[in-house]
Amino acid sequence: MTNENTLLGTGELSGFAALGITGALLKATHAAGFTEPKPIQTQAIPPQLEGRDIFGIAQTGSGKTAAFALPILSKIIALGTKRRPKTARALILAPTRELAVQIEDMIKLLAKGAHVSTALVLGGVSRFSQVKKVAPGVDILIATPGRLTDLVREGDLVLADTKWLVLDEGDRMLDMGFINDVKRIAKATAPDRQTVLFSATMPAEIAELAKGLLKNPIRVEVAPHSTAAAEIVQGVVFARTKQKRQVLSTMLADEAMKSVIIFSRTKHGADRVTKDLERDGFKAAVIHGNKSQNARQKALNDFREGSVRILVATDIAARGIDVPGISHVVNFDLPDEAESYVHRIGRTGRNGMDGIAITLCDPSENSKLRQVERIIRTKLPIVADHLGSPDPLRNPAEKNERFEPANDRNGNGRRDGRRPGGENKGNGFGKKRFGDKPAFAGERKPEGAKPFKGNNKRRFGGKRPAARAA
Ligand code: AMP
C-alpha cells in the first residue's frame, strides 16, 4: 500500500487501494474523480479480485460499471499482454448499444495509462470494422448479444480464451429476448472463467440464469428490489391522451426543467411527441430502436452536452443512459411493465442530486399506475388533474359521476360525451411552479386515496384540487 500512497502523494490510504486496486489503475481511478468507492464497489471488488463469481443487484447509477471493470482490468494488467488472434480475454455483454458505449468509455477512463485494448461489437454499425478490430485479439470486448452471436457464428471471433464474462443489466437482456443468445455465448467461453451478473431487478428467470452460469457466487446488493431512489420526488398528472401534448408543453415552458428526458412507450409515440414538441417551439432529440446507431449517439451527445435540453426516448433505448444532471423525467405514458418505471425515473436523481419524475396518466392507464404504485410501494402524489372534474359545490348531481367508470360510456368521464367545464384551465400545475419541489413533495397528497375511485372529496381531502383553484 505504501506504493499507492507515494504514487498519489497524499500520504493517506485510498479507499480503492484498501479494496486492492493498485498502481496505474489506482492512479487512473483517482484521476477519473473516483476517490471513495461506492457501496457496490466496496462489496464487489474484493471478492472479484479473489476470483469469486458475483451476482449483483444494482441499477445504473450505482457505480456497478467500475465495480466489475476494475477487477478485470487489474487482472489483465497483472497478466500482461497475451492475446491470440480473434479472441477476447474478457467479454462484457450489455443489452443496448448505448450502454455498451458507456461501458467502453468508462473502461478507457479507468485503463488510462495501462496497455489494455478494448473493442465494441454492436448491431447497427459496420460489421467490417468490428471484425478488423477483433482480428488481432482484444483484451476487453464490450458487445450486444445479437452482433456478437453473428461474429462467433461466422468464425470471426472465438470465445474459448474468454476468462472473464460480465452480463450487465441481465433483466433487460431477458426483456429484450436475448436470454438464449446469452446462454449460448456463455457456453462458448472458457469453462474456468469468472462470471459477474448484474441485474437491476431479480425476476425468477434471472435467478435461474444465475444458477446456470455462476459458480458459488457472492451476492451483492445496493438498492432494494424495485425501490426507486429516495432523492427523486415523484408525482402524477391526470390528463387525457389528447391533452398530454399541451400539458407537456406547459410544463416545459418552465425554466426549472433544465434537462428533461421524456419517455414514450412506443417508437412511434416517441417520434410523435418529438414532432409535437418541435411544432410547439421546443428543440428535442429523440432516441429509439429504429434510429441508426449514429443518430442515437448524436442525440445522446447533444443531450449530454446540453445543446438540447429535451431527450425523448423509449424504454429500451434509454436503458442504461447515464447522463449527469437530468433534472426531470416525464413519463408521457405509463410503461407496459411496471418495473420499467423504476428504470425510467432512475435517469434523474443521480449522484446525490435531486430529481423530479412526473407521470402523465390517462384514465385508460389507471391499472398500470396502480401496478407501478404497488412495486414502488408508494402512492404517487397528484400534481395536477386535467380530467375536468366538475365543481362539486356548483353541480352536486355530477360529483360522484366523474370517477365512476361504469357511467363513463364515452370514455371522457361524462355520460353526455361533452367535456366538463373548466378543463385545461389555469397553468395546470397548482400555485407553485412546476419545478418547485414542494409543489408535489406531498402537500396535496391524497391520503389513502385511490386514483379514480370514489369522489373528489376523498381524493383531495375535501378541498377542490389546488391545480384547478389556481
Ligand atoms: P454506473 O452505475 O456504473 O453507470 O455509474 C454511475 C456513475 O457513477 C457514473 O457517472 C460514474 O462516473 C460514477 N461513479 C462510479 N463510481 C464512482 C465513485 N467511486 N466515485 C464517484 N463517482 C463514481
Residues whose N, C-alpha, C, O or C-beta is under 5 A from the ligand:
A	BS01	AMP	G33 F34 T35 E36 P37 K38 Q59 T60 G61 S62 G63 K64 T65 A66 D322
